[in-house]
Amino acid sequence: MLYRSLFILLLLPFMGFSQNSEVKILPEDIQIKTAVLPAPEDQKDGAMVYGYNKEGTLVVLREGFNNLVCLADDPNKEGISVSCYYKKLDPFMARGRELSLAGKDVKEKREIRAQEVASGKLKMPSEPSMMYIFFGKDENYNPKTAELKDGKYRYVIYTPFATTESTGLPDKPHANGMPWLMDPGTHRAHIMVGPFK
C-alpha cells in the first residue's frame, strides 16, 4: 500500500504536465488572420506567415511576396501577441527562436547573437527596420473570427548600434507612448514606441 501511494505521488507531476501540455492549435486560416493583425492594411495579404502545425511546431503557413514576415500567436503562452517585421530581420529573429528551442535563456541568446553579429556570421540590416506588435488578453480574443478587442499596438524600429548621441533619443521614456532607444550601442539597439490602443 505504501509503495502504491509513493508511486501515485511520483506520477502526479507527470500526469499534470501531460494534461497541461495539450495545447489547442487553431486552424491555419485563423492563425494567419490573427498573425497579420498588426500589419498595415495594404501589406496584410502579401506577408509571409509563420504559425504552428498540429504537432505544435513553428512552420511557414504562407509564403509571402512583400517585405513583411508575421508570427502567429504562440499557443503555449498566456495572452495574445502577434508581430510582423521587415523581412531582412528574419535571420536575427529566426536565430533567436532557434536558440530558445536549444534551451538558451535571454542573456545567453543576447550574448550568442552579439558574437555572431560581430563575427559577421549573423547579418543585421544596415537600415532602420520596422516591427509591428499587437497584443491583448485571451478573454478578448475570438478564435472563430480572429478578432482581438481592446488590443494594443507597440512599434519597434531596429537601428543596430544606434546611440542616444547619434539619434537624439533618450534611453528611457519620460512620457506615455513617446519614442525611446533601448539597448543603445548594441547590435539590437531599437526605438520603442507605444503601446497604443
PASEBA-1860 file (N, C-alpha, C; in nm, 3 decimals):
! residues 197
1> MLYRSLFI> 0.083/-0.120/0.000/0.000/0.000/0.000/0.087/0.126/0.000 ~ 0.192/0.124/0.084/0.283/0.238/0.093/0.351/0.262/-0.042 ~ 0.397/0.153/-0.106/0.465/0.166/-0.236/0.370/0.222/-0.342 ~ 0.244/0.175/-0.333/0.146/0.222/-0.431/0.122/0.373/-0.414 ~ 0.112/0.418/-0.288/0.091/0.561/-0.260/0.209/0.644/-0.310 ~ 0.330/0.593/-0.284/0.450/0.664/-0.330/0.454/0.672/-0.482 ~ 0.415/0.564/-0.548/0.414/0.562/-0.695/0.317/0.667/-0.751 ~ 0.199/0.677/-0.689/0.099/0.775/-0.734/0.150/0.917/-0.713
9> LLLLPFMG> 0.213/0.940/-0.597/0.269/1.074/-0.568/0.377/1.112/-0.669 ~ 0.460/1.014/-0.705/0.566/1.040/-0.803/0.509/1.063/-0.943 ~ 0.396/1.000/-0.971/0.336/1.009/-1.104/0.256/1.138/-1.125 ~ 0.205/1.197/-1.018/0.117/1.313/-1.028/0.176/1.430/-1.106 ~ 0.302/1.470/-1.079/0.356/1.583/-1.156/0.356/1.555/-1.306 ~ 0.387/1.431/-1.344/0.392/1.397/-1.486/0.253/1.393/-1.548 ~ 0.155/1.346/-1.468/0.017/1.346/-1.516/-0.030/1.488/-1.540 ~ 0.003/1.577/-1.445/-0.034/1.719/-1.458/0.032/1.781/-1.579
17> FSQNSEVK> 0.158/1.750/-1.603/0.231/1.806/-1.716/0.166/1.764/-1.848 ~ 0.131/1.635/-1.858/0.075/1.587/-1.984/-0.061/1.652/-2.011 ~ -0.140/1.676/-1.905/-0.269/1.740/-1.925/-0.250/1.886/-1.966 ~ -0.156/1.958/-1.901/-0.132/2.098/-1.931/-0.063/2.118/-2.066 ~ 0.005/2.013/-2.112/0.080/2.028/-2.236/-0.008/2.012/-2.360 ~ -0.135/1.976/-2.339/-0.227/1.964/-2.451/-0.275/2.104/-2.488 ~ -0.218/2.157/-2.596/-0.247/2.293/-2.638/-0.333/2.288/-2.764 ~ -0.432/2.375/-2.768/-0.520/2.379/-2.887/-0.453/2.462/-2.995
25> ILPEDIQI> -0.430/2.398/-3.110/-0.373/2.467/-3.225/-0.489/2.514/-3.314 ~ -0.493/2.642/-3.342/-0.601/2.698/-3.422/-0.584/2.662/-3.570 ~ -0.693/2.664/-3.646/-0.683/2.638/-3.791/-0.587/2.738/-3.856 ~ -0.522/2.694/-3.964/-0.422/2.778/-4.030/-0.477/2.913/-4.074 ~ -0.599/2.914/-4.129/-0.654/3.042/-4.177/-0.674/3.141/-4.063 ~ -0.712/3.091/-3.946/-0.732/3.179/-3.829/-0.597/3.227/-3.777 ~ -0.499/3.138/-3.774/-0.364/3.179/-3.732/-0.310/3.289/-3.823 ~ -0.330/3.273/-3.953/-0.281/3.371/-4.050/-0.353/3.505/-4.031
33> KTAVLPAP> -0.485/3.498/-4.017/-0.565/3.620/-4.000/-0.525/3.695/-3.872 ~ -0.493/3.619/-3.768/-0.450/3.680/-3.641/-0.308/3.735/-3.653 ~ -0.221/3.659/-3.717/-0.080/3.699/-3.729/-0.063/3.833/-3.800 ~ -0.147/3.861/-3.898/-0.131/3.985/-3.976/-0.205/4.104/-3.916 ~ -0.269/4.088/-3.800/-0.342/4.198/-3.738/-0.258/4.326/-3.721 ~ -0.128/4.316/-3.683/-0.052/4.439/-3.662/-0.008/4.508/-3.791 ~ -0.011/4.438/-3.903/0.044/4.490/-4.027/-0.043/4.601/-4.086 ~ 0.016/4.695/-4.159/-0.065/4.793/-4.232/-0.159/4.720/-4.328
41> EDQKDGAM> -0.278/4.775/-4.347/-0.381/4.707/-4.427/-0.333/4.665/-4.564 ~ -0.255/4.752/-4.631/-0.214/4.722/-4.768/-0.101/4.619/-4.776 ~ -0.052/4.572/-4.659/0.056/4.474/-4.659/0.015/4.338/-4.601 ~ -0.106/4.328/-4.551/-0.150/4.205/-4.485/-0.153/4.085/-4.580 ~ -0.209/4.103/-4.698/-0.226/3.990/-4.789/-0.095/3.934/-4.843 ~ 0.009/4.017/-4.850/0.135/3.971/-4.908/0.241/3.929/-4.809 ~ 0.209/3.932/-4.680/0.309/3.899/-4.578/0.330/3.748/-4.566 ~ 0.455/3.709/-4.546/0.486/3.570/-4.513/0.441/3.546/-4.369
49> VYGYNKEG> 0.389/3.425/-4.341/0.339/3.398/-4.206/0.396/3.267/-4.151 ~ 0.453/3.278/-4.031/0.491/3.161/-3.953/0.379/3.130/-3.855 ~ 0.346/3.001/-3.841/0.247/2.960/-3.743/0.276/2.819/-3.697 ~ 0.179/2.755/-3.637/0.201/2.625/-3.575/0.123/2.513/-3.644 ~ 0.192/2.401/-3.668/0.122/2.285/-3.723/0.055/2.209/-3.608 ~ -0.014/2.098/-3.639/-0.089/2.027/-3.535/-0.001/1.965/-3.428 ~ 0.130/1.949/-3.459/0.225/1.898/-3.359/0.277/2.010/-3.269 ~ 0.242/2.134/-3.299/0.288/2.248/-3.220/0.423/2.302/-3.262
57> TLVVLREG> 0.469/2.263/-3.382/0.598/2.309/-3.433/0.577/2.433/-3.519 ~ 0.665/2.531/-3.503/0.657/2.653/-3.582/0.700/2.624/-3.725 ~ 0.613/2.655/-3.820/0.639/2.629/-3.963/0.589/2.748/-4.045 ~ 0.626/2.750/-4.172/0.573/2.852/-4.263/0.432/2.811/-4.302 ~ 0.335/2.896/-4.268/0.195/2.869/-4.306/0.163/2.929/-4.442 ~ 0.233/3.040/-4.474/0.207/3.105/-4.602/0.333/3.174/-4.650 ~ 0.368/3.150/-4.773/0.480/3.222/-4.835/0.433/3.365/-4.865 ~ 0.524/3.459/-4.859/0.485/3.598/-4.884/0.547/3.653/-5.010
65> FNNLVCLA> 0.500/3.772/-5.049/0.558/3.837/-5.166/0.585/3.986/-5.143 ~ 0.582/4.030/-5.016/0.621/4.168/-4.988/0.733/4.169/-4.884 ~ 0.751/4.280/-4.815/0.865/4.295/-4.724/0.837/4.255/-4.580 ~ 0.722/4.195/-4.552/0.687/4.163/-4.414/0.685/4.013/-4.385 ~ 0.726/3.980/-4.262/0.715/3.844/-4.208/0.633/3.856/-4.080 ~ 0.529/3.774/-4.066/0.443/3.781/-3.948/0.448/3.650/-3.869 ~ 0.434/3.664/-3.738/0.438/3.549/-3.647/0.302/3.530/-3.582 ~ 0.247/3.410/-3.592/0.121/3.378/-3.525/0.141/3.376/-3.374
73> DDPNKEGI> 0.032/3.383/-3.302/0.037/3.378/-3.156/0.088/3.241/-3.109 ~ 0.176/3.245/-3.009/0.229/3.122/-2.951/0.123/3.061/-2.859 ~ 0.068/2.944/-2.894/-0.039/2.885/-2.813/0.006/2.841/-2.674 ~ 0.137/2.833/-2.651/0.188/2.792/-2.521/0.201/2.908/-2.422 ~ 0.177/3.031/-2.470/0.194/3.148/-2.383/0.061/3.212/-2.352 ~ 0.053/3.270/-2.233/-0.069/3.337/-2.190/-0.089/3.466/-2.269 ~ -0.213/3.498/-2.299/-0.244/3.619/-2.374/-0.223/3.599/-2.523 ~ -0.261/3.701/-2.598/-0.245/3.700/-2.744/-0.138/3.802/-2.779
81> SVSCYYKK> -0.041/3.762/-2.857/0.063/3.854/-2.902/0.110/3.811/-3.040 ~ 0.094/3.901/-3.137/0.137/3.872/-3.273/0.224/3.988/-3.322 ~ 0.311/3.957/-3.417/0.402/4.061/-3.466/0.433/4.041/-3.613 ~ 0.468/4.151/-3.677/0.513/4.150/-3.816/0.638/4.235/-3.824 ~ 0.739/4.188/-3.898/0.863/4.263/-3.906/0.920/4.260/-4.048 ~ 1.008/4.356/-4.074/1.075/4.369/-4.203/1.154/4.242/-4.232 ~ 1.143/4.188/-4.352/1.197/4.055/-4.382/1.348/4.045/-4.364 ~ 1.421/4.156/-4.372/1.566/4.148/-4.350/1.602/4.121/-4.204
89> LDPFMARG> 1.504/4.133/-4.114/1.525/4.097/-3.973/1.507/3.947/-3.949 ~ 1.457/3.874/-4.050/1.423/3.733/-4.028/1.540/3.646/-3.982 ~ 1.663/3.662/-4.037/1.774/3.580/-3.985/1.798/3.602/-3.835 ~ 1.789/3.727/-3.791/1.808/3.761/-3.649/1.697/3.699/-3.564 ~ 1.573/3.715/-3.608/1.459/3.660/-3.534/1.461/3.507/-3.534 ~ 1.490/3.448/-3.650/1.494/3.302/-3.660/1.603/3.244/-3.571 ~ 1.717/3.312/-3.564/1.826/3.265/-3.477/1.784/3.269/-3.330 ~ 1.709/3.372/-3.293/1.659/3.380/-3.156/1.565/3.265/-3.123
97> RELSLAGK> 1.477/3.232/-3.217/1.385/3.120/-3.195/1.461/2.989/-3.185 ~ 1.563/2.974/-3.269/1.646/2.853/-3.269/1.717/2.836/-3.135 ~ 1.770/2.945/-3.082/1.841/2.940/-2.954/1.744/2.912/-2.838 ~ 1.622/2.964/-2.848/1.520/2.935/-2.746/1.488/2.787/-2.744 ~ 1.474/2.727/-2.862/1.447/2.582/-2.871/1.561/2.501/-2.813 ~ 1.683/2.556/-2.821/1.801/2.487/-2.766/1.813/2.507/-2.615 ~ 1.717/2.578/-2.556/1.716/2.596/-2.411/1.795/2.715/-2.359 ~ 1.835/2.806/-2.447/1.912/2.922/-2.404/1.819/3.027/-2.343
105> DVKEKREI> 1.865/3.090/-2.234/1.784/3.195/-2.173/1.810/3.329/-2.244 ~ 1.742/3.435/-2.200/1.750/3.566/-2.267/1.893/3.617/-2.272 ~ 1.964/3.608/-2.160/2.102/3.656/-2.155/2.193/3.579/-2.250 ~ 2.179/3.447/-2.251/2.261/3.364/-2.340/2.232/3.395/-2.487 ~ 2.104/3.413/-2.519/2.066/3.445/-2.657/2.130/3.576/-2.701 ~ 2.125/3.675/-2.613/2.184/3.806/-2.647/2.335/3.795/-2.669 ~ 2.401/3.720/-2.582/2.546/3.705/-2.593/2.585/3.631/-2.721 ~ 2.514/3.523/-2.750/2.546/3.443/-2.869/2.522/3.523/-2.997
113> RAQEVASG> 2.407/3.590/-3.004/2.378/3.667/-3.125/2.473/3.786/-3.139 ~ 2.512/3.846/-3.027/2.608/3.957/-3.033/2.741/3.910/-3.092 ~ 2.787/3.793/-3.047/2.912/3.735/-3.100/2.899/3.704/-3.249 ~ 2.783/3.650/-3.288/2.763/3.613/-3.427/2.751/3.734/-3.518 ~ 2.691/3.842/-3.467/2.684/3.967/-3.545/2.824/4.025/-3.559 ~ 2.900/4.026/-3.449/3.036/4.081/-3.451/3.127/4.004/-3.547 ~ 3.108/3.873/-3.556/3.193/3.792/-3.643/3.147/3.796/-3.790 ~ 3.028/3.850/-3.814/2.974/3.854/-3.950/2.891/3.732/-3.986
121> KLKMPSEP> 2.882/3.637/-3.893/2.804/3.515/-3.920/2.655/3.546/-3.930 ~ 2.609/3.640/-3.847/2.469/3.680/-3.845/2.459/3.824/-3.894 ~ 2.382/3.845/-3.999/2.371/3.978/-4.060/2.249/4.053/-4.005 ~ 2.274/4.179/-3.969/2.166/4.269/-3.931/2.147/4.370/-4.044 ~ 2.024/4.416/-4.065/2.003/4.517/-4.169/2.082/4.644/-4.137 ~ 2.134/4.708/-4.239/2.211/4.831/-4.218/2.119/4.952/-4.206 ~ 1.994/4.938/-4.255/1.898/5.048/-4.246/1.798/5.022/-4.134 ~ 1.730/5.128/-4.086/1.627/5.105/-3.983/1.523/5.005/-4.032
129> SMMYIFFG> 1.480/4.916/-3.942/1.391/4.806/-3.981/1.273/4.797/-3.884 ~ 1.154/4.796/-3.941/1.030/4.809/-3.863/0.977/4.675/-3.813 ~ 0.917/4.683/-3.693/0.844/4.569/-3.636/0.714/4.622/-3.575 ~ 0.602/4.556/-3.610/0.470/4.593/-3.558/0.424/4.483/-3.463 ~ 0.372/4.522/-3.347/0.326/4.424/-3.248/0.184/4.460/-3.205 ~ 0.099/4.359/-3.190/-0.038/4.378/-3.142/-0.063/4.271/-3.037 ~ -0.113/4.313/-2.920/-0.129/4.217/-2.811/-0.252/4.249/-2.726 ~ -0.297/4.147/-2.653/-0.413/4.165/-2.566/-0.439/4.041/-2.483
137> KDENYNPK> -0.557/4.038/-2.422/-0.593/3.929/-2.329/-0.667/3.816/-2.401 ~ -0.645/3.695/-2.349/-0.713/3.576/-2.406/-0.865/3.594/-2.410 ~ -0.921/3.651/-2.303/-1.067/3.661/-2.296/-1.125/3.761/-2.397 ~ -1.039/3.844/-2.454/-1.085/3.941/-2.555/-1.065/3.892/-2.698 ~ -1.018/3.769/-2.711/-0.989/3.713/-2.843/-1.097/3.616/-2.887 ~ -1.140/3.630/-3.012/-1.239/3.537/-3.069/-1.168/3.443/-3.165 ~ -1.149/3.316/-3.128/-1.073/3.222/-3.212/-1.149/3.176/-3.336 ~ -1.275/3.218/-3.350/-1.351/3.184/-3.471/-1.338/3.292/-3.578
145> TAELKDGK> -1.322/3.417/-3.532/-1.314/3.529/-3.626/-1.176/3.593/-3.632 ~ -1.088/3.556/-3.538/-0.953/3.614/-3.526/-0.957/3.761/-3.488 ~ -1.063/3.803/-3.419/-1.073/3.942/-3.373/-1.022/3.953/-3.229 ~ -0.950/4.060/-3.201/-0.899/4.087/-3.066/-0.948/4.224/-3.022 ~ -1.040/4.225/-2.924/-1.093/4.351/-2.873/-0.996/4.412/-2.772 ~ -0.990/4.544/-2.772/-0.908/4.619/-2.676/-0.760/4.582/-2.682 ~ -0.713/4.541/-2.799/-0.571/4.512/-2.815/-0.490/4.642/-2.819 ~ -0.361/4.629/-2.798/-0.272/4.745/-2.801/-0.161/4.724/-2.902
153> YRYVIYTP> -0.117/4.834/-2.961/-0.007/4.832/-3.056/0.121/4.879/-2.990 ~ 0.230/4.817/-3.031/0.364/4.865/-2.995/0.447/4.861/-3.122 ~ 0.531/4.959/-3.141/0.615/4.965/-3.260/0.761/4.964/-3.220 ~ 0.840/4.888/-3.294/0.983/4.876/-3.266/1.058/4.899/-3.398 ~ 1.155/4.989/-3.394/1.237/5.015/-3.513/1.381/4.978/-3.479 ~ 1.428/4.867/-3.536/1.566/4.822/-3.512/1.663/4.913/-3.586 ~ 1.759/4.964/-3.511/1.863/5.052/-3.567/1.997/5.008/-3.506 ~ 2.055/4.899/-3.555/2.175/4.842/-3.493/2.285/4.945/-3.466
161> FATTESTG> 2.334/4.940/-3.343/2.446/5.022/-3.295/2.413/5.171/-3.283 ~ 2.286/5.208/-3.295/2.247/5.346/-3.272/2.268/5.382/-3.125 ~ 2.297/5.508/-3.099/2.318/5.555/-2.962/2.227/5.674/-2.935 ~ 2.222/5.715/-2.810/2.143/5.834/-2.776/2.204/5.957/-2.843 ~ 2.336/5.956/-2.858/2.405/6.069/-2.922/2.375/6.073/-3.073 ~ 2.370/5.956/-3.137/2.350/5.954/-3.283/2.205/5.976/-3.323 ~ 2.113/5.956/-3.230/1.971/5.970/-3.264/1.902/6.087/-3.195 ~ 1.957/6.133/-3.082/1.890/6.236/-3.004/1.778/6.182/-2.917
169> LPDKPHAN> 1.761/6.049/-2.918/1.655/5.987/-2.837/1.706/5.956/-2.697 ~ 1.618/5.961/-2.597/1.657/5.922/-2.462/1.664/5.770/-2.451 ~ 1.731/5.720/-2.346/1.737/5.575/-2.327/1.627/5.523/-2.235 ~ 1.532/5.610/-2.203/1.411/5.570/-2.129/1.302/5.672/-2.158 ~ 1.175/5.629/-2.155/1.066/5.724/-2.185/1.038/5.815/-2.066 ~ 1.001/5.941/-2.093/0.959/6.029/-1.983/0.814/6.073/-2.000 ~ 0.745/6.013/-2.100/0.601/6.035/-2.118/0.543/5.911/-2.184 ~ 0.415/5.883/-2.158/0.349/5.766/-2.216/0.349/5.771/-2.368
177> GMPWLMDP> 0.392/5.661/-2.430/0.386/5.650/-2.575/0.498/5.717/-2.651 ~ 0.590/5.784/-2.582/0.697/5.854/-2.654/0.802/5.756/-2.704 ~ 0.871/5.788/-2.815/0.979/5.701/-2.863/1.103/5.712/-2.775 ~ 1.171/5.600/-2.756/1.297/5.599/-2.681/1.384/5.486/-2.733 ~ 1.513/5.493/-2.703/1.609/5.397/-2.757/1.646/5.292/-2.653 ~ 1.619/5.167/-2.686/1.651/5.055/-2.596/1.778/4.985/-2.646 ~ 1.859/4.939/-2.554/1.986/4.872/-2.585/2.076/4.955/-2.677 ~ 2.095/5.086/-2.644/2.177/5.170/-2.731/2.320/5.118/-2.745
185> GTHRAHIM> 2.376/5.137/-2.864/2.515/5.100/-2.888/2.538/4.952/-2.914 ~ 2.431/4.872/-2.915/2.446/4.728/-2.936/2.386/4.688/-3.071 ~ 2.411/4.562/-3.109/2.355/4.512/-3.236/2.203/4.512/-3.235 ~ 2.143/4.507/-3.115/1.997/4.502/-3.105/1.935/4.635/-3.064 ~ 2.007/4.744/-3.081/1.953/4.877/-3.049/1.824/4.897/-3.128 ~ 1.720/4.944/-3.059/1.592/4.965/-3.127/1.512/5.076/-3.060 ~ 1.435/5.145/-3.143/1.348/5.252/-3.095/1.214/5.191/-3.057 ~ 1.173/5.215/-2.935/1.045/5.165/-2.884/0.942/5.278/-2.892
193> VGPFK> 0.822/5.246/-2.942/0.714/5.343/-2.949/0.585/5.275/-2.904 ~ 0.516/5.333/-2.809/0.389/5.275/-2.762/0.406/5.211/-2.625 ~ 0.307/5.132/-2.582/0.191/5.083/-2.660/0.079/5.186/-2.675 ~ 0.000/5.163/-2.780/-0.118/5.246/-2.807/-0.238/5.154/-2.827 ~ -0.357/5.203/-2.791/-0.481/5.130/-2.818/-0.513/5.147/-2.964
END
